[in-house]
Amino acid sequence: MHQYSGVLKINLSALRRNWRVVRDRFRGQYCGAVVKANAYGLGVAPVVQALYSEGCRHFFVATFDEAIQVRRLVPESVDIFVLQGVYPGMEQRFCDEDLVPVIYSGNMLRHWLSASVTGRRRCALKVNTGMNRLGLNLGEFGEVLQAKDSWPEDVHVELVMSHLACADEPAHKLNATQLTLFRQAADLTRQHFPNALTSLSASAGVFLGDDWHFDLARPGIALYGGCGAPGLQGLLSAVVTLELPVLQTRYLRAGESVGYGGDFVATQDTRALVVSGGYADGILRSLAPRMAAWRGQRLPILGRVAMDSCVFDASHLAPDDFPREGDLIEVIGAHLALDEVAGAAGTISYELLTRLGERLSKMYFEEAEPPSQDGPLP
Ligand SMILES: *Cc1c(COP(=O)(O)O)cnc(C)c1O
């Protein structure tokens, strides 16, 4: 180590295990993986390689650039779906790289069909069943299928998909509505594109029940250990540990304050730990006045989270239990579950993970504990 920085420890064995949990629950043909946004902030290369070695052959990303990253990591036989479709003029690049754009509008489809390209035009179609973000409405989808005999011969529809809006609330009535509509889309798909796969469920959808499964699952957050959905509780392993190094111990007298705005004022003598890691690293300001953990004991945040640092109250620790400079304080991990921390910050695990900053050093490990970085300075 040449500097103090927060450490993001990523347990690839837990990632693999979570993928197998979803795959084993899934009754359809294939379990894919969503690795958009740098695999939810965890690093797309190690994540894709680990999942590929488990047998995952269908990867979903948001953009072309993300798709190229994945393409360089896996053999050509792997399917890479680009959820935000194809930008006009990029059609040939998609064919060259064998990427599958998820086409979500009539306009995008017209561009795709009229582009003069060489190579196979593999694509997915997205149907809107109630999320009302991207997707062809069912009527439009039907019209598209009627016209398909006039399509160029090199166009191949590989997948028809839709996305659930409320899968993390099993009792929500939109789940049944979306299922009914997607069943119609799936019936049309079987008539017109007998070889195309169908896909409705992300992480939470897989745990709604077999009816929501169809051919291909698209889990994201469950792989990374977040479990918004009730059906997932207790099934998943924690993948991420975030630890921040202590930079300095500070003794505050009663009446002294800490940090910007002087928000926290000590009412008694206080031992505070100044720690490397702030909102530029993804330690959300809304986390204050929440906790970190040190050897299983809770350390409340004092005052505001700053860009590069935050401060914790360690007054209650026994002197021989006290962290030294360079020791790592846990912010997410065994004692502070990802979903719990996200909830405490007023957000969701997805946002917490994808905000983790570039400055954190990432450590990947399989099963065995990562080498400890604890201990005093040399
Ligand atoms: C992000 C995304 C997913 C993955 O969702 P999770 O809740 O993380 O499992 C699946 N499908 C689409 C269309 C997405 O945008």
The ligand as an SDF file (V2000), in Angstrom:
LIG
                    3D

 15 15  0  0  0  0  0  0  0  0999 V2000
  -31.0530   -3.3910  -14.2610 C   0  0  0  0  0  0  0  0  0  0  0  0
  -31.9780   -4.2980  -14.9740 C   0  0  0  0  0  0  0  0  0  0  0  0
  -32.1170   -5.6380  -14.5590 C   0  0  0  0  0  0  0  0  0  0  0  0
  -31.5010   -6.1830  -13.2870 C   0  0  0  0  0  0  0  0  0  0  0  0
  -32.3480   -5.8590  -12.2050 O   0  0  0  0  0  0  0  0  0  0  0  0
  -32.0450   -6.3340  -10.7050 P   0  0  0  0  0  0  0  0  0  0  0  0
  -33.1670   -5.8070   -9.9050 O   0  0  0  0  0  0  0  0  0  0  0  0
  -30.7340   -5.6990  -10.3320 O   0  0  0  0  0  0  0  0  0  0  0  0
  -31.9600   -7.8070  -10.6940 O   0  0  0  0  0  0  0  0  0  0  0  0
  -32.8700   -6.4850  -15.3480 C   0  0  0  0  0  0  0  0  0  0  0  0
  -33.5010   -6.0360  -16.4610 N   0  0  0  0  0  0  0  0  0  0  0  0
  -33.4220   -4.7450  -16.8520 C   0  0  0  0  0  0  0  0  0  0  0  0
  -34.1630   -4.3140  -18.0640 C   0  0  0  0  0  0  0  0  0  0  0  0
  -32.6720   -3.8360  -16.1210 C   0  0  0  0  0  0  0  0  0  0  0  0
  -32.6280   -2.5510  -16.5010 O   0  0  0  0  0  0  0  0  0  0  0  0
  1  2  1  0
  2  3  1  0
  2 14  2  0
  3  4  1  0
  3 10  2  0
  4  5  1  0
  5  6  1  0
  6  7  2  0
  6  8  1  0
  6  9  1  0
 10 11  1  0
 11 12  2  0
 12 13  1  0
 12 14  1  0
 14 15  1  0
M  END
$$$$
